[in-house]
Amino acid sequence: MSVIRKLMTATTVFSAVAFGAAFAVQAQFDAEAHFRGKTITIVVPSGAGSATDLNARQLGNILGSNVPGNPTVVVQNMGGGGGVTGLNNFYRTAAPDGLTLLFQGGTAFRQVLSDIVGAEHDMNKMEALGGIGGGAVVYANSDSVPSVEALMGDADRQFFVGLRDISSIPTFDMLARLAILDTAFRGVLYPGGASEARLAIFRGEADVFSENEPAFTQQIQPEIDAGTILPLWQTGLLVDGDLVRDPQTPSVPTFREVYAQLGGAPVEGVLAEALEIADLSNTVFFSLYAAPETPDDIVAVLGEAVWVTLNDEDFLSSTQVNGASSHIVDALTATAASRRIANVSPALREAYLAWWQNAGLDL
């Protein structure tokens, strides 16, 4: 796995003092004077009430108390264009002073992978300040898909797979994993989002879909208990360089576990890269960024403040599902993951296009 720095969890023994040493701040920079009396605006390139928005607000509620000078922190929603509008505006106009930050939930990643028309940002020029894992659980209607084996290489049957919008990270994830299983399927886009796709699975109108951990626990677990829904796999999270089950859904195996149990052939080439990118994207799905050209000393101060905030008990408790808090990632690791995602191979971009077309989808 080509990750520059091993990923860390909330339980990692990693003190704020050690983190501060990793981000040594230049003595000439007076962080308290720089931020005192100021307002930090966190731009969210989606509407209010989204998972991205809620995570940004939970982070923002605590962040100001951990930044020297205790600035006020506000969240500004800027939806439109599938996230393109807000991200472009941030990338073009945010001053490199640490007072305007971006909180994205896969928006920047999917624009890189799909070459969305109009996207202007370069993730190689954006420093991540920290991140939160955002994996998902893939499930099926148990009548139409009685086991994972039913999906694997069945050329005689075509499944209907519920997808979000054409360029969402869960869509990329699903396309890659179904390609590995050699599943014949048609993609079905649901304009009404997850709730519409979920009901289609319940009614047997579609076969497979995915949900994030909170939605899975709240909406899908009762159907599993009733025997109408079958969990297939979870995306998992990278911890210390290894893919592990998300503790929020510990009973669901990762895709890699399932694939090994099926006796699948070794995943190589573009498929291996697709899995690598998917694992990284899920592990740092919700990420906070500084504007391009922000000085290192400001990035260092904010990176330390974000790490302290992510480890705050109030923040961690606000992210709990099934008694487990969200996976958190430090600034160096989040930046390394972003750089890797930003530099996917041309072969993988071409593979995504082919998978879309094979699924009956158009860009």
C-alpha positions in Angstrom: 0.0 0.0 0.0 1.6 3.2 -1.1 0.9 5.4 1.8 3.6 7.8 2.9 2.8 7.7 6.5 1.0 5.0 8.5 -2.6 5.9 9.4 -3.4 6.5 13.0 -6.6 5.9 15.1 -8.2 7.8 18.0 -6.7 5.2 20.3 -3.1 5.8 19.1 -0.9 7.0 21.9 0.1 10.2 20.2 0.2 13.3 22.4 -0.3 16.8 21.3 3.2 17.6 22.4 4.6 14.9 20.0 2.4 16.2 17.2 3.6 19.7 17.8 7.2 18.5 17.5 6.3 16.9 14.2 5.0 20.2 13.0 7.8 22.4 14.3 6.6 26.0 14.1 9.0 28.8 13.1 9.8 31.0 16.1 9.2 34.2 14.2 5.5 33.3 13.7 3.2 34.6 16.5 0.2 32.4 16.0 -1.8 33.9 18.9 -1.5 37.4 17.5 -2.3 36.1 14.0 -5.6 34.4 15.0 -6.7 36.6 18.0 -9.9 38.4 17.2 -10.3 36.7 13.8 -12.9 34.4 12.3 -12.0 31.1 10.6 -14.6 30.2 8.0 -14.9 26.5 7.1 -16.4 26.2 3.6 -18.5 23.2 3.0 -19.2 22.5 -0.7 -22.6 21.0 0.0 -25.9 22.0 1.5 -26.8 22.2 5.2 -27.8 19.0 6.9 -25.5 16.7 4.8 -23.1 14.3 6.5 -20.3 16.6 5.4 -22.0 19.6 6.9 -22.7 17.9 10.2 -19.1 16.7 10.6 -17.8 20.2 9.7 -20.0 21.8 12.4 -19.0 19.3 15.0 -15.4 20.0 14.3 -15.9 23.8 14.1 -17.7 23.8 17.5 -14.5 22.8 19.2 -11.7 23.9 16.9 -11.6 27.6 17.9 -10.7 26.8 21.5 -7.6 24.8 20.3 -6.2 27.4 17.9 -3.9 30.0 19.5 -5.8 33.3 20.0 -9.1 31.4 20.2 -10.7 32.7 16.9 -14.3 32.3 16.2 -15.1 29.5 13.8 -18.1 29.5 11.4 -19.3 27.2 8.7 -20.3 28.5 5.3 -22.3 26.1 3.0 -21.7 26.6 -0.7 -23.5 23.8 -2.6 -23.9 23.4 -6.3 -22.5 21.5 -9.2 -22.0 18.3 -7.2 -19.5 20.1 -5.0 -17.7 21.8 -7.9 -19.0 25.3 -7.1 -17.8 25.5 -3.5 -14.5 23.8 -4.1 -13.7 26.0 -7.1 -14.6 29.1 -5.2 -12.4 28.1 -2.3 -9.5 27.2 -4.5 -9.7 30.5 -6.5 -10.4 33.0 -3.8 -9.3 31.7 -0.3 -6.5 33.8 1.1 -3.5 31.7 2.3 -3.8 33.0 5.8 -5.5 30.1 7.5 -8.7 32.0 8.0 -10.6 30.2 5.2 -10.6 26.4 5.2 -12.3 23.7 3.2 -14.1 20.7 4.6 -14.9 18.1 2.0 -16.6 14.7 2.0 -15.0 13.0 -1.0 -15.8 16.0 -3.2 -12.2 16.8 -4.1 -11.4 13.1 -4.6 -14.2 12.3 -7.0 -13.4 15.3 -9.1 -9.9 14.0 -9.5 -11.0 10.5 -10.4 -13.6 11.5 -12.9 -12.1 14.6 -14.5 -15.4 16.5 -13.9 -15.8 19.4 -16.4 -15.3 22.7 -14.6 -13.3 21.4 -11.6 -10.3 23.6 -11.2 -8.5 22.5 -8.0 -5.1 20.8 -7.7 -4.9 18.6 -4.6 -1.1 18.6 -4.9 -1.3 22.3 -3.8 -3.7 21.8 -0.9 -2.4 20.8 2.6 -4.8 18.6 4.5 -5.1 19.4 8.2 -6.7 16.2 9.3 -9.5 13.8 8.4 -12.3 11.5 9.5 -13.0 8.0 8.1 -16.2 7.6 6.1 -16.6 4.0 5.1 -19.8 2.1 4.1 -21.5 -1.2 4.2 -22.7 -2.8 1.0 -25.9 -4.9 1.3 -28.4 -6.7 -0.9 -32.0 -7.9 -1.1 -31.7 -11.4 0.3 -34.3 -12.8 -2.1 -32.4 -11.7 -5.2 -28.8 -12.0 -3.8 -28.8 -14.9 -1.3 -24.9 -14.8 -0.9 -21.9 -12.9 -2.1 -21.1 -15.9 -4.3 -24.2 -15.1 -6.4 -22.5 -11.9 -7.5 -19.2 -13.5 -8.6 -18.7 -14.0 -12.3 -22.3 -14.9 -13.0 -22.6 -14.2 -16.8 -26.1 -15.6 -17.0 -27.6 -12.9 -14.8 -27.5 -9.1 -14.7 -27.9 -7.4 -11.3 -29.3 -4.0 -10.7 -27.0 -1.9 -8.5 -28.2 1.3 -6.9 -25.8 4.2 -7.3 -25.7 7.7 -6.1 -24.7 10.4 -8.6 -22.3 9.4 -11.4 -19.2 10.8 -9.7 -19.7 10.1 -6.0 -17.0 8.2 -4.1 -19.4 5.4 -3.2 -20.1 4.9 -6.9 -16.4 4.7 -7.7 -16.0 2.2 -4.8 -18.9 0.0 -6.0 -17.8 0.0 -9.6 -14.3 -1.1 -8.7 -15.3 -3.9 -6.4 -17.9 -5.3 -8.7 -15.3 -5.3 -11.5 -13.0 -7.4 -9.2 -15.9 -9.8 -8.7 -16.6 -9.8 -12.4 -20.2 -9.1 -11.7 -22.6 -8.4 -14.6 -24.8 -5.5 -13.6 -26.6 -2.4 -14.7 -26.2 0.8 -12.7 -29.4 2.6 -11.5 -29.0 6.2 -10.5 -31.5 7.4 -7.9 -32.2 11.2 -8.0 -33.8 11.0 -4.6 -30.5 9.8 -3.1 -29.9 7.1 -0.5 -33.5 7.0 0.8 -34.9 6.3 -2.6 -32.4 3.6 -3.4 -32.8 2.0 0.0 -36.6 1.6 -0.6 -35.9 0.1 -4.0 -33.8 -2.5 -2.4 -36.4 -3.2 0.3 -39.0 -3.7 -2.5 -36.8 -5.9 -4.6 -36.7 -3.4 -7.5 -32.9 -3.1 -7.1 -30.4 -5.7 -5.9 -27.4 -4.0 -4.2 -26.7 -0.7 -2.6 -24.3 0.8 0.1 -24.8 3.0 3.2 -22.5 4.7 5.6 -22.2 3.3 9.0 -24.8 5.5 10.8 -27.4 5.0 8.1 -26.7 1.3 8.0 -27.2 0.9 11.7 -30.3 3.1 11.8 -32.0 2.1 8.6 -30.7 -1.3 7.5 -30.1 -3.3 10.7 -33.8 -3.8 11.4 -34.3 -5.3 7.9 -31.3 -7.6 8.5 -32.9 -8.8 11.7 -36.1 -9.4 9.7 -34.2 -11.5 7.1 -35.0 -9.2 4.2 -31.6 -7.7 3.7 -28.2 -9.4 3.5 -25.0 -7.4 4.4 -22.3 -8.3 1.9 -19.2 -6.4 3.0 -17.9 -3.2 4.4 -15.2 -1.0 2.9 -13.0 -1.0 6.0 -10.4 1.5 7.2 -6.6 1.7 7.0 -5.0 1.5 10.4 -1.2 1.4 10.7 -1.0 0.5 7.1 -3.5 -2.5 7.3 -7.1 -2.7 6.3 -9.3 -3.5 9.2 -13.0 -3.6 9.9 -14.6 -0.4 11.0 -15.3 -0.7 14.7 -18.7 0.9 14.1 -19.8 -2.2 12.1 -17.6 -5.0 13.5 -19.8 -7.9 12.5 -19.5 -7.1 8.8 -16.3 -8.4 7.0 -14.3 -6.2 4.7 -14.4 -6.7 1.0 -10.8 -8.1 1.1 -11.9 -10.7 3.7 -14.9 -11.7 1.6 -12.8 -11.9 -1.6 -10.2 -14.1 0.1 -13.0 -16.4 1.4 -14.3 -16.7 -2.1 -10.9 -17.8 -3.3 -10.6 -15.0 -5.8 -7.5 -14.6 -8.0 -4.9 -12.1 -6.8 -5.9 -8.5 -7.5 -3.3 -6.9 -9.7 -2.7 -4.0 -12.0 -5.4 -1.4 -12.4 -7.8 -3.3 -10.1 -5.2 -3.3 -7.3 -4.8 0.4 -7.7 -8.5 0.9 -7.7 -8.7 -0.9 -4.3 -5.8 1.2 -3.0 -7.5 4.4 -4.0 -10.8 3.3 -2.6 -9.3 2.3 0.8 -7.5 5.7 1.1 -10.6 7.7 0.0 -12.7 6.0 2.7 -10.1 6.4 5.4 -9.8 10.1 4.9 -13.3 10.7 3.4 -14.1 13.8 5.5 -11.0 16.1 5.3 -10.1 19.7 6.3 -7.8 21.7 4.0 -5.9 24.9 4.0 -5.9 27.2 1.0 -3.1 26.8 -1.6 0.2 28.5 -0.7 -0.7 28.7 3.0 2.7 29.1 4.8 4.1 26.1 6.6 3.9 27.7 10.0 0.2 28.4 9.7 -0.4 24.9 8.4 1.6 23.5 11.4 -0.4 25.4 14.0 -3.8 24.5 12.4 -2.7 20.9 11.9 -1.9 20.6 15.6 -5.2 22.3 16.6 -7.2 20.0 14.4 -5.5 16.9 15.8 -6.3 18.0 19.4 -9.9 18.7 18.3 -10.3 15.3 16.7 -9.1 13.7 19.9 -11.5 15.8 22.0 -13.9 13.6 24.0 -16.9 15.7 23.0 -16.0 15.5 19.4 -15.4 11.8 19.5 -18.7 11.1 21.3 -20.6 13.1 18.7 -19.4 10.7 16.0 -20.2 7.4 17.8 -22.1 4.6 16.2 -22.6 1.3 18.0 -20.4 2.6 20.8 -17.4 3.3 18.6 -16.2 6.7 17.5 -15.2 7.6 14.0 -11.7 6.9 12.8 -9.5 10.0 12.8 -6.4 10.8 10.8 -3.6 13.4 11.4 -2.6 16.1 9.0 0.6 14.4 7.6 -1.3 11.2 6.9 -4.3 13.0 5.3 -2.1 15.0 3.1 -0.2 11.9 2.0 -3.4 10.1 1.1 -4.7 13.2 -0.8 -1.5 13.3 -2.8 -1.8 9.7 -3.7 -5.4 10.1 -4.8 -4.5 13.1 -6.8 -2.0 11.2 -8.8 -3.9 8.1 -10.0 -2.7 6.5 -13.2 -4.2 7.2 -16.6 -5.0 3.5 -16.8 -7.3 3.7 -13.8 -9.1 6.8 -15.1 -9.7 4.8 -18.4 -10.9 1.8 -16.3 -13.4 3.9 -14.5 -14.8 5.2 -17.8 -15.1 1.6 -19.1 -16.8 0.5 -15.9 -19.4 3.3 -16.2 -20.1 2.4 -19.8 -20.4 -1.3 -19.0 -22.9 -0.4 -16.3 -25.0 1.5 -18.8 -24.0 4.9 -17.4 -22.9 8.0 -19.3 -20.7 10.8 -18.1 
